[in-house]
Amino acid sequence: MISPSPLLFHPLSPFLHLLLLPLFFTSVASQCKNPPVIFNFGDSNSDTGGLVAGLGFPVNLPNGRTFFHRSTGRLSDGRLLIDFLCQSLNASFLSPYLDSLGGSRFTNGANFAVVGSSTLPKYVPFSLNIQLMQFLHFKARTLELATAGFGNFVTDEGLRNALYIIDIGQNDIADSFSKQMSYAQVTKRIPSVILEIENAVNVLYNQGGRKFWIHNTGPLGCLPQKLALVQKKDLDPIGCISDYNSAARIFNEGLRRSCERMRSQFSGATIVYVDIYSIKYDLIANASKYGFSSPLTACCGSGGPPYNYDIRVTCGRPGYQVCNEGSRYVSWDGIHYTEAANSIIASKVLSMAHSSPRIPFDFFCRN
């Protein structure tokens, strides 16, 4: 894998960083001649249209305005982290599993992530457990159709050598706080959330999966939505809610230890833990270094500074306001990140500096 140039992260070169990012992703992608089949499980951070396809919930412009120039169901102005990761492997964007009209046969994999998903409760759509059940049905039906000779589908070999990405947990923590649970109650619930992620890896491993890429959760206390809605809050030096971020860090440390346990438990498996929290917190704390301003203010929303978030008039609803295209914002709608921010997050992920073990992402390319 080609490592990113130090110039990409030099504090004096934010605009050079933006100019070089397309070249960086192209150079990485060129290394992967046979991209893996990819299955993704998660929430809105990686939903590429599942909410729209599954529930018909409208996600309209200005979502998607930057790259796709239309709404695709992604909660961003453009590409998500999962999109950049796919591009880095020369793989197609993942289609939502629930999209019956997209024409995909899912030969490159499928995205089971849906906006709002959490690990608990287990049997509420579209929890991680429900997403796993969907995958099991997908696998059985795909192999059945392939065996019957109904065209081109993912093969058993493709399923065994697939990359399984898990990015979930943010809503479990955030929802607990929104239900007025105390900090102690929220953190007490965390081991149960991590257990669900462990169970998911166990199910996928028993189905033949051996390659896993697991993201921890970001700094919840830095989301403009939380900052606008939480009345009584203790802020850290960069203006984020201390309790929310502390709970996220406890979750992340538990998930890191869980990944260590699973590596010793699951023979022959590659399990990479990725510290998304550190990447995003650095991006917010040092926003000007990366060419951003007002990292705690939403580009799309209402209410104006300091957070531009009003739950009554969120992005896309009548009365919303949106920043000019090309503006340098970290937050898109108060919860999700802009494409510009996601591109930097992706370059940091691909640098391996925040992965444990430090395995290059193109390790997952098929030989």
JOGIFEN-V715289 format. One record per residue. N is the residue number from 1. RES is the residue in one letter. SS is DSSP state (h for helix, s for strand, l for the rest). OMEGA is omega in whole degrees, -180 to 180 (* if undefined). D_FIRST is the distance of its C-alpha to the first C-alpha in Angstrom with 2 decimals. Layout:
<<N	RES	SS	OMEGA	D_FIRST> <N	RES	SS	OMEGA	D_FIRST>>
This chain:
<<1	M	l	179	0.00> <2	I	l	180	3.79> <3	S	l	179	6.25> <4	P	l	178	9.43> <5	S	l	175	12.30> <6	P	h	179	15.13> <7	L	h	-178	17.31> <8	L	h	-175	15.98> <9	F	h	179	17.76> <10	H	l	-175	20.55> <11	P	l	-177	23.90> <12	L	l	-173	25.44> <13	S	l	-179	23.01> <14	P	h	-177	23.03> <15	F	h	173	23.81> <16	L	h	177	21.30> <17	H	h	-179	18.75> <18	L	h	180	20.12> <19	L	h	-176	20.09> <20	L	h	-176	16.43> <21	L	h	179	15.21> <22	P	h	178	15.68> <23	L	h	180	13.75> <24	F	h	-179	10.79> <25	F	h	177	10.96> <26	T	h	-178	11.71> <27	S	h	177	8.80> <28	V	h	-177	6.42> <29	A	h	-177	9.26> <30	S	l	180	9.67> <31	Q	l	-173	6.93> <32	C	l	-178	9.18> <33	K	l	-179	12.56> <34	N	l	-177	14.33> <35	P	l	180	13.79> <36	P	l	165	15.56> <37	V	l	-176	18.93> <38	I	s	173	18.82> <39	F	s	-177	21.87> <40	N	s	179	22.28> <41	F	s	-178	25.20> <42	G	s	-175	26.30> <43	D	l	-175	28.47> <44	S	l	178	28.66> <45	N	l	-179	25.35> <46	S	l	178	23.76> <47	D	l	-180	26.85> <48	T	l	177	26.29> <49	G	l	-177	30.00> <50	G	h	-179	31.34> <51	L	h	-180	34.13> <52	V	h	-178	35.47> <53	A	h	-174	35.29> <54	G	h	-175	36.72> <55	L	h	-177	39.41> <56	G	l	-178	39.91> <57	F	l	-176	39.38> <58	P	l	171	39.13> <59	V	l	-170	36.01> <60	N	l	169	37.02> <61	L	l	16	36.05> <62	P	l	174	35.04> <63	N	l	178	32.27> <64	G	l	-171	29.72> <65	R	l	-169	31.18> <66	T	l	-174	28.09> <67	F	l	-175	25.65> <68	F	l	-178	27.64> <69	H	l	174	31.00> <70	R	l	177	32.62> <71	S	l	178	32.58> <72	T	l	-176	30.33> <73	G	l	176	31.30> <74	R	l	177	28.41> <75	L	l	179	29.81> <76	S	l	174	28.14> <77	D	l	-179	28.67> <78	G	l	-176	25.46> <79	R	l	175	22.18> <80	L	l	176	21.45> <81	L	h	-179	18.37> <82	I	h	179	18.23> <83	D	h	179	18.29> <84	F	h	178	15.29> <85	L	h	177	13.33> <86	C	h	-180	14.69> <87	Q	h	-179	13.89> <88	S	h	178	10.16> <89	L	l	-178	10.48> <90	N	l	-179	13.00> <91	A	l	176	15.65> <92	S	l	173	19.14> <93	F	l	-179	20.54> <94	L	l	175	22.28> <95	S	l	176	26.04> <96	P	s	178	28.36> <97	Y	l	-175	29.90> <98	L	l	-176	33.29> <99	D	l	-178	33.17> <100	S	l	-175	35.74> <101	L	l	-176	35.99> <102	G	l	178	32.42> <103	G	l	-178	32.65> <104	S	l	170	29.47> <105	R	l	175	29.52> <106	F	l	179	26.46> <107	T	l	178	24.67> <108	N	l	-178	21.32> <109	G	s	-178	22.58> <110	A	s	179	24.78> <111	N	s	-179	25.07> <112	F	l	-178	27.89> <113	A	l	178	27.60> <114	V	l	177	30.80> <115	V	l	175	32.00> <116	G	l	-176	34.03> <117	S	l	177	32.81> <118	S	l	177	33.10> <119	T	l	-178	33.32> <120	L	l	-6	37.08> <121	P	l	-168	39.57> <122	K	l	-170	38.13> <123	Y	l	176	40.13> <124	V	l	177	40.00> <125	P	l	-3	37.93> <126	F	l	-180	35.04> <127	S	l	178	34.30> <128	L	h	179	31.34> <129	N	h	177	33.82> <130	I	h	178	34.95> <131	Q	h	176	31.41> <132	L	h	178	31.02> <133	M	h	176	34.35> <134	Q	h	179	33.20> <135	F	h	-179	30.13> <136	L	h	176	32.47> <137	H	h	179	34.75> <138	F	h	-179	31.95> <139	K	h	-178	30.78> <140	A	h	-178	34.37> <141	R	h	179	35.36> <142	T	h	-179	32.32> <143	L	h	178	32.89> <144	E	h	-179	36.60> <145	L	h	180	36.19> <146	A	h	180	33.79> <147	T	h	-179	36.28> <148	A	l	176	39.09> <149	G	l	-179	37.41> <150	F	l	171	36.97> <151	G	l	-170	34.09> <152	N	l	177	30.33> <153	F	l	175	29.09> <154	V	l	-180	26.31> <155	T	l	176	27.06> <156	D	h	178	27.46> <157	E	h	178	24.41> <158	G	h	178	22.41> <159	L	h	-179	23.84> <160	R	h	-177	23.06> <161	N	l	-178	19.37> <162	A	l	172	19.09> <163	L	s	-179	17.18> <164	Y	s	-178	19.90> <165	I	s	178	19.45> <166	I	s	-180	22.35> <167	D	s	-175	23.16> <168	I	l	180	26.87> <169	G	l	-178	29.46> <170	Q	h	-177	30.04> <171	N	h	177	33.17> <172	D	h	-179	34.58> <173	I	h	-177	34.77> <174	A	h	-179	35.77> <175	D	h	178	38.42> <176	S	h	177	39.90> <177	F	h	-178	40.48> <178	S	h	177	41.89> <179	K	l	177	44.41> <180	Q	l	173	45.75> <181	M	l	176	44.58> <182	S	l	178	44.76> <183	Y	h	180	41.74> <184	A	h	179	42.86> <185	Q	h	180	43.15> <186	V	h	-177	39.70> <187	T	h	178	38.01> <188	K	h	-178	40.20> <189	R	h	-173	38.77> <190	I	h	180	35.10> <191	P	h	178	35.09> <192	S	h	177	36.33> <193	V	h	180	33.45> <194	I	h	178	30.89> <195	L	h	178	32.87> <196	E	h	177	32.43> <197	I	h	176	28.64> <198	E	h	180	28.98> <199	N	h	179	31.34> <200	A	h	178	28.93> <201	V	h	179	26.21> <202	N	h	179	29.05> <203	V	h	-178	30.24> <204	L	h	177	26.88> <205	Y	h	179	26.34> <206	N	h	176	29.84> <207	Q	l	177	29.03> <208	G	l	179	26.30> <209	G	l	-179	23.25> <210	R	l	-175	20.79> <211	K	s	-174	17.67> <212	F	s	180	18.39> <213	W	s	-170	16.82> <214	I	s	179	19.65> <215	H	s	169	20.20> <216	N	l	-175	23.00> <217	T	l	-176	25.48> <218	G	l	-179	25.70> <219	P	l	-177	28.57> <220	L	h	-176	31.40> <221	G	h	178	33.85> <222	C	h	-180	32.16> <223	L	l	179	32.69> <224	P	h	178	35.48> <225	Q	h	-179	37.09> <226	K	h	-178	37.66> <227	L	h	-179	38.78> <228	A	h	-172	41.28> <229	L	h	-177	42.67> <230	V	l	-175	43.00> <231	Q	l	-179	46.30> <232	K	l	-175	46.43> <233	K	l	175	43.19> <234	D	l	-175	42.22> <235	L	s	177	39.51> <236	D	l	-175	36.98> <237	P	l	180	36.56> <238	I	l	174	34.31> <239	G	l	179	36.65> <240	C	l	-178	35.06> <241	I	s	-172	37.16> <242	S	h	-177	36.94> <243	D	h	-179	38.00> <244	Y	h	-180	35.53> <245	N	h	177	32.57> <246	S	h	178	33.99> <247	A	h	178	34.23> <248	A	h	-180	30.62> <249	R	h	177	29.55> <250	I	h	175	31.80> <251	F	h	-176	30.26> <252	N	h	178	26.74> <253	E	h	176	27.77> <254	G	h	179	29.47> <255	L	h	178	26.48> <256	R	h	179	24.25> <257	R	h	178	26.91> <258	S	h	179	27.24> <259	C	h	177	23.59> <260	E	h	179	24.24> <261	R	h	-177	27.36> <262	M	h	178	25.83> <263	R	h	179	23.20> <264	S	h	-177	26.19> <265	Q	h	-173	28.26> <266	F	l	-177	26.10> <267	S	l	177	25.45> <268	G	l	-179	22.29> <269	A	l	170	20.77> <270	T	s	-177	17.42> <271	I	s	-178	18.41> <272	V	s	177	16.15> <273	Y	s	-176	18.28> <274	V	s	-176	17.13> <275	D	l	179	19.43> <276	I	h	-178	20.12> <277	Y	h	-177	23.42> <278	S	h	180	22.20> <279	I	h	-177	19.97> <280	K	h	-179	22.94> <281	Y	h	177	25.55> <282	D	h	-180	23.88> <283	L	h	-179	23.65> <284	I	h	-178	27.36> <285	A	h	-177	28.57> <286	N	l	-174	26.96> <287	A	h	-176	27.26> <288	S	h	178	28.61> <289	K	h	-179	25.62> <290	Y	h	177	23.54> <291	G	l	180	26.41> <292	F	l	172	28.11> <293	S	l	177	31.76> <294	S	l	-175	33.75> <295	P	l	179	30.92> <296	L	l	180	33.59> <297	T	l	179	35.19> <298	A	s	174	34.46> <299	C	l	-175	33.98> <300	C	s	-179	35.89> <301	G	s	178	38.95> <302	S	l	178	42.37> <303	G	l	179	44.36> <304	G	l	-179	42.86> <305	P	l	7	41.72> <306	P	l	-172	40.71> <307	Y	l	-177	38.75> <308	N	l	177	39.83> <309	Y	l	175	40.00> <310	D	l	-175	43.15> <311	I	l	-180	43.06> <312	R	l	-178	45.88> <313	V	l	-179	44.05> <314	T	l	-175	40.34> <315	C	l	179	37.90> <316	G	l	179	39.26> <317	R	l	-179	42.70> <318	P	l	179	45.78> <319	G	l	-178	46.07> <320	Y	l	173	42.41> <321	Q	s	-178	41.10> <322	V	s	180	37.62> <323	C	l	179	36.04> <324	N	l	174	35.52> <325	E	l	-177	32.40> <326	G	l	176	30.07> <327	S	l	-174	31.43> <328	R	l	178	29.10> <329	Y	l	174	29.57> <330	V	l	-177	27.41> <331	S	s	178	29.66> <332	W	l	-172	30.49> <333	D	l	-179	33.48> <334	G	l	180	34.00> <335	I	l	-174	31.85> <336	H	l	-172	28.67> <337	Y	s	176	26.21> <338	T	l	175	26.03> <339	E	h	180	23.22> <340	A	h	177	22.74> <341	A	h	-179	22.37> <342	N	h	180	20.15> <343	S	h	178	17.68> <344	I	h	176	17.47> <345	I	h	-180	17.38> <346	A	h	-179	14.41> <347	S	h	177	12.44> <348	K	h	177	13.56> <349	V	h	-177	12.69> <350	L	h	178	9.04> <351	S	l	-179	9.13> <352	M	l	-177	10.04> <353	A	l	-177	13.17> <354	H	l	-179	15.41> <355	S	s	175	14.31> <356	S	s	-5	16.31> <357	P	l	-176	15.07> <358	R	l	-180	11.76> <359	I	l	179	9.69> <360	P	l	-176	6.29> <361	F	h	-180	7.81> <362	D	h	170	6.48> <363	F	h	-174	8.36> <364	F	h	174	11.24> <365	C	l	178	10.99> <366	R	l	179	14.16> <367	N	l	*	14.46>>
